[in-house]
Amino acid sequence: MKILVIDDDDDVRRLICKMLETEGYELLEATNGDEGLRIIKKQSGVNVVISDLIMPEKEGLETIRELRKDFPEVKILAISGGGKIDSDNYLVIAKGLGADLTLNKPFTRQDLIDSIQKLS
């Protein structure tokens, strides 16, 4: 399974990738929604996108909207630690825009793995 991880926080993105690589997943990384969309358009076979919601350039909600329109078969896991409003509100909006699952930051390795398994 090929997973694209979009998060502007380098440490969080790398940690997510490290957690999933140990489970045998193939990982791609992007620092914002624009970069993520460019990658998914060039790479074939992306099954799941994990996207943070609060990011510069193109935030996660807009990214989810575009993914749903252009790649309806791709599963989306929205993640957020909040911002000006708490993360639950962002995650509810993400779900409404087409995210298949949501996960509050911080989350455990097992929470992440369980979420990916639900999407496969």
N, C-alpha and C positions, 0 to 999 in steps of 0.2 A: 504494500500500500504506500502511495506517495502522498506526503503531507506538506503543505505550504504553511509556514508559521510567519505571521505578520505582527510584529511588535516593535515599537520604536525604542524600547528599553533593551539595550544589548544584552545585559545580564539575564533578564527574564527570557528573552528569545533563545539565548544559548542554553539556558537551563532546561527549557521546554524541549529543545532539540536533543539535548543529552539524555533526558528522561525517556524520550521516544526512540532514540537510536538503540538504546539497550534492549528494546523490545523488538528490534528488527525492522522498524519502519524506515523508509527512505524520506529524507527531509530536505526541503528547500526553505530559504530564509529571505525575508524582506523587512525593511525598516519602516515602511508606511504603505498605505493603500495603493498609491500610484505604482510603486515598485512591485508590489504584490500582483497587481493586475497585469503589468508588463510581463512578469515571470509566468503567470498562468496562461497567458496568451501564447508564449513561446514554448512552454513545456507541455508535452502531452501526458495524459494519464494521471493528473493530480486528482486524487479522490476526496481529500479533506482539506479545508482551509481553517486554520485556527487564527482568528483575528482579534487583536486588542481593539478597543473602541475609541479610546482617546489617544490620538496621534497627530503629528503635524502633517502638513501637505494634504493628505486625504485621509480623513478619519474613518473609523471602522464602520459606522452606520452607512455612510455613502458607499464604502467598499462592498458591504453586504448587498446593498441595493443593486449595484452593478454586477456582482457575481451572480445573483439570482436571475438577472435579465440575460446575461451572456453565457452563463455556465449553470443552468438549472439542475444538472445532474450532480454537481459537486456538493458534498455535505459541508456545513459550516458550523464551527464551534466558536461562539463569541465569548471573549473573556474580558473582564474589566475589574479594576480596583476602584472605580469611581472617578469623580472629578468635581465639578461644581455642584452636581447633584449626586446622590449616592449611586453606587454601582447597580443596585437592583433596578432602578429606573432605567438606566441605560440598557441593561440586559433585557428588560421587558420590551423596550423599543426595538432592540436587535431581533428579538424573537418575532415581533410583529412584521419586521422587514424581511424575514425569511431565514434567520438563523435556525438550524435544526436543534441545537443544544446551546446552553449558556453555562458559564462557570465563573464564580466570583474569585477574584484574587484576594488574598493568597489561597492557593489550593494545594493539595498534596499530590504526590506522584501517582498514588492510587486513584485519586479523583480524576486526574488527567487520563490515565490509562483506561479507566472504566468508561469515561466519556467517549474516547476514541473507539473502543470496542462496541459501544452502542451505535455508533455511526457506521460501522463496517458491515 
